Structures are given as C-alpha cells and as structure tokens.
Amino acid sequence: MPFRRRLAALAGLVVIVAVVIGGLLAGGLLGNQAGGKGIEDVQLLDPPRSPAQSGLQAGPEVGRLAPDFEISAFDGSRHRLSDFRGKVVYLNFWGTWCTPCLFEMPDIQQLLDRYGERLAVVSVNRRNKLSDAEQYLQELPRTDGGTGVSFTVNGMDPADTLYDTYVKLYPPPMPVSIFINAEGVITHVYNGLVRLPQMEQSVSEGLASTSAARNDVAAGAGDGHPPAYVAGLEAIASVTVRTG
C-alpha cells in the first residue's frame, strides 16, 4: 500500500539519521571527544579550609577563597584546583574565537617557564571542540620563536560551568585572568588582556601575600584575638581588581 510504503520509508530514514548522529557523537564531531578521550563537565566543590580560614567565605571576589573545582584536561584526566595549594595559581579563561587570547597566551607560557614549580597555570577553554582547542595551542607562536604552548592543566569547560561561577559581569569579558595565592585566596582579577609585566607583578604579590599571611598566623597564635590571617586577607582584597 502507498501509505505503508511511505511509513516504511520514513522509519528507515529515522534509523539512518540516528546512525549518522551516533557516529558523529562517537567521532567527536558533535561533542567534546577526541581519540577516545571523554571530557566531563566541571564539578564544583567546596574549598578545603585551614583552621585560620574557618570564617573565610568562598567566592570569585578578591580576598575570598577561590571556589574549588575539578576539571577535565585535554587528555581526559581530572584535576582539582585545591591540589595546587602551595603554589600560586593562574586561572585563565580563553577561546580560539578570542583575539586578545592570541596575544596573551605566549606571555603566559613565558611566565610559567620563568616561575617553574612556584606557579601552576590552569587554562580553561570555552565553547570549542576539543580538537580545535588542541590544534590552537599546538600551533600558537611562542615568544622564544618556537611553536606551541602547554600549561600545567589544559582544561575544558564545555558547559561554561566554571566561567559562570567565576565571572559575574555583563557583557561577559574575555579573556579573564584570576590569580590565586598558595593558600587558595584570590589576589587579582583581570577582565581583558593582560601583558607579561602585570602577570609577573601578580605572581610576585601572590607569593608575598602567602608569606605575609603565614607570618601573621604565627605571630597571632594563642593570643586570644580573631585569626590574624583573616585580617591579612582583608588587606589583600585591596590589591587589584582590573577591568579592561
């Protein structure tokens, strides 16, 4: 019957479309998959606190504990922000469609090379397929004349979970750079392009603020006053918040 033939043809078309879509998903053309590496969404976590930080709130503002998270790297491995306690962390949001990121990332590589184990760079890609993000970093010119950059964690934020947690401005800026000291406290926030001298100053001040906070805790231990560490963090809060 003509109607039955049309119905059968339609059913066959649905099956073909389903197979094609399934193949695209398996091949990574519609999702963040490449070479069998699955990219999970970012998981938000409560940051661990030292006894001196018990009253310190978490949030994206300078002077607060950086919201903790677990993120997938390009190879599918998972990394937690708080695992980098003891180092200054440079959290950088970028995308291949972000022109200022092109100029910023070679400086970030130079910064990481300079500070070594004292610094962890967590780069967070937004809105790109995994293969595109990987190719972009591999082909990016370096300041030393070479090609390709790679950071402590080359992370993916496929649903903008992390970006929406850390960035509360509208219209949303790009790139965004956040510096976190070795105690897990945000010391600097930059919305827009950052150049190497600003990066170096931010890392140096992040290292200095960590040392000062530890000295405050040691000096105030057992004196009956509120934790001096918290007071020190309030002073840190005035260091830098930059837009543009």
C-alpha positions as CSV (number, residue, x, y, z in Angstrom):
1,M,0.0,0.0,0.0
2,P,1.3,3.5,-0.8
3,F,0.8,4.7,2.8
4,R,2.6,1.7,4.3
5,R,5.4,2.2,1.8
6,R,5.8,5.9,2.8
7,L,5.6,4.9,6.5
8,A,8.3,2.3,6.0
9,A,10.5,4.8,4.1
10,L,10.1,7.3,6.9
11,A,11.0,4.7,9.5
12,G,14.1,3.8,7.5
13,L,15.1,7.5,7.3
14,V,14.8,7.9,11.0
15,V,17.1,4.9,11.6
16,I,19.7,6.3,9.1
17,V,19.6,9.7,10.8
18,A,20.0,8.1,14.2
19,V,23.0,6.1,13.0
20,V,24.6,9.2,11.5
21,I,24.2,11.2,14.6
22,G,25.5,8.4,16.7
23,G,28.6,8.2,14.5
24,L,29.2,11.9,14.8
25,L,28.9,11.8,18.6
26,A,31.3,8.8,18.7
27,G,33.7,10.6,16.4
28,G,33.7,13.8,18.4
29,L,32.1,16.0,15.8
30,L,29.1,16.9,18.0
31,G,30.7,16.5,21.4
32,N,34.0,17.0,23.2
33,Q,35.5,13.7,22.4
34,A,38.8,13.0,20.6
35,G,40.8,9.8,20.3
36,G,38.6,8.2,22.9
37,K,39.2,10.9,25.5
38,G,36.0,11.9,27.2
39,I,35.6,15.4,28.5
40,E,33.3,15.6,31.5
41,D,31.7,18.8,32.8
42,V,33.4,20.8,35.5
43,Q,32.4,19.7,39.0
44,L,32.2,22.5,41.6
45,L,33.4,21.7,45.1
46,D,33.7,23.4,48.5
47,P,37.3,24.5,49.0
48,P,39.2,23.0,51.9
49,R,39.9,25.4,54.8
50,S,42.7,25.6,57.3
51,P,41.7,26.4,60.9
52,A,42.6,30.0,60.3
53,Q,40.3,30.1,57.3
54,S,37.2,28.8,59.0
55,G,35.4,32.1,58.8
56,L,36.5,32.9,55.3
57,Q,33.9,32.7,52.6
58,A,34.4,31.2,49.1
59,G,33.6,33.4,46.1
60,P,35.0,34.9,42.9
61,E,36.0,38.2,44.5
62,V,39.5,39.3,45.6
63,G,40.1,38.4,49.2
64,R,37.9,35.3,49.2
65,L,38.7,31.6,48.9
66,A,38.7,30.6,45.3
67,P,35.7,28.2,44.6
68,D,37.1,24.8,44.3
69,F,36.5,22.6,41.2
70,E,37.6,19.5,39.3
71,I,38.2,19.9,35.6
72,S,39.0,17.6,32.7
73,A,42.2,18.2,30.8
74,F,42.6,17.6,27.1
75,D,43.7,14.0,27.7
76,G,40.6,13.3,29.8
77,S,42.4,13.3,33.2
78,R,40.8,15.2,36.1
79,H,42.5,17.9,38.1
80,R,41.3,19.7,41.3
81,L,42.2,23.3,42.0
82,S,43.0,22.8,45.7
83,D,45.6,20.1,44.7
84,F,47.8,23.1,43.8
85,R,47.8,24.6,47.3
86,G,51.4,25.7,48.0
87,K,51.7,27.3,44.6
88,V,50.3,30.5,43.0
89,V,47.6,29.5,40.5
90,Y,46.9,31.5,37.4
91,L,43.4,30.6,36.2
92,N,42.9,31.8,32.6
93,F,39.7,31.6,30.5
94,W,40.2,31.6,26.8
95,G,38.7,30.5,23.4
96,T,40.0,30.3,19.9
97,W,37.5,33.0,18.9
98,C,39.0,35.4,21.4
99,T,41.5,37.7,19.6
100,P,43.2,39.0,22.8
101,C,43.9,35.5,23.9
102,L,46.2,35.1,20.9
103,F,48.4,37.8,22.3
104,E,48.1,36.8,25.9
105,M,48.9,33.1,25.8
106,P,52.6,33.2,24.7
107,D,53.2,35.6,27.7
108,I,51.5,33.1,30.0
109,Q,53.9,30.3,28.7
110,Q,56.9,32.6,29.3
111,L,55.6,33.3,32.8
112,L,55.2,29.6,33.6
113,D,58.7,28.9,32.3
114,R,60.1,31.6,34.5
115,Y,58.4,30.7,37.8
116,G,58.6,26.9,37.4
117,E,57.3,24.9,40.4
118,R,56.1,28.1,42.2
119,L,53.3,28.6,39.7
120,A,50.5,26.4,38.3
121,V,48.7,27.7,35.2
122,V,45.2,26.3,34.7
123,S,43.9,27.3,31.3
124,V,40.2,26.9,30.7
125,N,38.9,26.7,27.2
126,R,35.3,27.8,26.4
127,R,33.0,26.8,23.6
128,N,35.5,25.0,21.4
129,K,35.6,21.4,20.3
130,L,38.5,19.5,21.9
131,S,40.3,19.0,18.6
132,D,40.1,22.7,17.8
133,A,41.4,23.7,21.2
134,E,44.3,21.3,21.0
135,Q,45.3,22.4,17.5
136,Y,45.2,26.1,18.5
137,L,47.6,25.6,21.4
138,Q,49.9,23.4,19.3
139,E,50.2,26.0,16.5
140,L,50.4,29.1,18.6
141,P,53.7,31.1,18.2
142,R,55.9,31.4,21.3
143,T,57.8,34.4,22.4
144,D,61.1,32.5,22.0
145,G,60.4,31.8,18.3
146,G,59.1,28.3,18.8
147,T,55.6,27.0,18.2
148,G,53.1,25.6,20.7
149,V,52.2,26.3,24.3
150,S,51.2,23.9,27.0
151,F,50.2,24.7,30.6
152,T,50.0,22.9,33.9
153,V,46.4,22.0,33.1
154,N,44.9,22.5,29.7
155,G,41.3,22.3,30.7
156,M,37.9,22.3,29.1
157,D,34.7,23.9,30.4
158,P,32.1,22.6,27.9
159,A,29.0,23.9,29.7
160,D,30.6,27.2,31.0
161,T,30.1,25.9,34.5
162,L,33.3,27.3,35.7
163,Y,33.1,30.5,33.8
164,D,29.7,31.3,35.2
165,T,31.0,30.6,38.7
166,Y,33.9,33.0,38.4
167,V,32.6,35.7,36.1
168,K,29.6,37.8,37.1
169,L,30.0,40.7,34.7
170,Y,27.7,41.6,31.8
171,P,28.6,41.6,29.0
172,P,30.9,38.7,29.8
173,P,34.5,39.7,29.3
174,M,37.2,37.6,27.6
175,P,39.9,36.7,28.4
176,V,39.6,36.5,32.1
177,S,42.7,36.0,34.4
178,I,42.4,35.2,38.1
179,F,45.4,34.8,40.4
180,I,45.1,32.7,43.5
181,N,47.8,32.6,46.2
182,A,49.3,29.4,47.7
183,E,46.7,29.5,50.5
184,G,43.8,29.3,47.9
185,V,42.8,33.0,48.2
186,I,42.1,35.2,45.2
187,T,44.5,38.1,45.0
188,H,44.0,39.6,41.5
189,V,41.3,39.6,38.9
190,Y,41.7,40.9,35.3
191,N,38.9,41.2,32.8
192,G,40.5,41.6,29.4
193,L,44.0,41.4,28.0
194,V,46.9,41.1,30.5
195,R,50.5,41.5,29.5
196,L,53.7,39.9,30.9
197,P,54.6,42.7,33.4
198,Q,51.2,42.6,35.0
199,M,51.4,38.8,35.2
200,E,54.8,38.9,36.9
201,Q,53.6,41.5,39.4
202,S,50.5,39.5,40.2
203,V,52.5,36.3,40.8
204,S,55.1,38.1,42.9
205,E,52.4,39.7,45.0
206,G,50.6,36.4,45.3
207,L,53.8,34.8,46.7
208,A,54.4,37.7,49.0
209,S,50.8,37.7,50.3
210,T,51.1,34.0,51.2
211,S,54.3,34.6,53.2
212,A,52.7,37.6,55.0
213,A,49.6,35.6,55.9
214,R,51.7,32.7,57.3
215,N,53.7,35.2,59.4
216,D,50.5,36.7,60.7
217,V,49.2,33.3,61.8
218,A,52.5,32.5,63.5
219,A,52.6,35.9,65.3
220,G,49.0,35.7,66.4
221,A,48.8,32.1,67.5
222,G,47.4,31.7,71.0
223,D,47.0,35.5,71.7
224,G,43.2,35.3,72.1
225,H,42.5,37.5,69.1
226,P,40.5,36.6,65.9
227,P,42.7,34.9,63.4
228,A,45.2,37.4,62.1
229,Y,45.1,35.5,58.8
230,V,41.6,36.8,58.1
231,A,42.7,40.4,58.8
232,G,45.6,39.9,56.4
233,L,43.3,38.7,53.7
234,E,41.1,41.8,54.1
235,A,44.2,43.9,53.3
236,I,45.0,41.7,50.3
237,A,41.5,42.4,49.0
238,S,42.5,45.9,48.0
239,V,45.4,44.8,45.9
240,T,44.0,44.6,42.3
241,V,40.7,44.3,40.6
242,R,41.1,45.4,37.0
243,T,38.5,45.7,34.2
244,G,39.7,46.1,30.6
